[in-house]
Amino acid sequence: MSNLKIKLVRGRAGKNKRQLATLDALGLTKKDKEVIKPNNPQIQGMVRKVQHLVKVEEIEEN
């Protein structure tokens, strides 16, 4: 099973409430913060909604 490393590359200022709620749910509270989440359909859908704000990298679990 793989994981996703998600990094917030653009700031949160001026974004709508739904995008901010999605970023909060992912744990991305500040610019340049990185989180590791499991690669599943729920997380992929959340990332898709804020894809213009984040950078995603797939990492393999050992």
C-alpha positions in Angstrom: 0.0 0.0 0.0 1.3 3.5 -0.8 0.9 6.8 0.9 0.7 10.3 -0.4 2.9 13.1 0.8 0.9 16.3 0.5 2.4 19.8 0.8 0.6 23.1 0.9 2.4 25.3 -1.6 0.0 28.2 -1.8 -1.4 30.2 1.1 -4.9 29.8 2.6 -5.8 33.5 2.5 -8.8 34.4 0.4 -10.0 30.8 -0.2 -13.6 29.8 0.2 -14.9 28.0 3.2 -15.2 24.6 1.5 -11.5 24.7 0.4 -10.4 25.8 3.9 -12.4 23.0 5.5 -10.8 20.5 3.1 -7.3 21.8 4.0 -8.2 21.5 7.7 -9.4 17.9 7.2 -6.1 17.1 5.5 -4.1 18.7 8.3 -2.7 21.5 6.2 -2.8 24.6 8.3 0.2 26.6 7.1 2.1 27.1 3.9 4.9 24.6 3.2 3.5 22.2 5.8 3.7 18.5 4.7 1.5 15.6 5.8 1.5 11.9 4.9 -1.9 10.3 4.3 -3.0 6.9 3.0 -3.6 6.6 -0.7 -7.4 5.9 -0.8 -10.4 7.3 -2.7 -11.4 9.6 0.1 -8.0 11.4 0.3 -7.7 11.5 -3.5 -11.1 13.3 -3.7 -10.0 15.8 -1.1 -6.8 16.5 -2.9 -8.6 16.9 -6.2 -10.7 19.7 -4.7 -7.6 21.7 -3.7 -5.2 20.5 -6.4 -4.3 24.1 -7.3 -3.0 24.7 -3.7 -1.1 21.5 -3.0 1.8 19.4 -4.4 1.3 15.6 -4.1 3.9 12.9 -4.2 3.3 9.2 -3.9 5.6 7.3 -1.6 5.9 3.6 -1.1 5.7 2.0 2.4 8.5 -0.4 3.3 
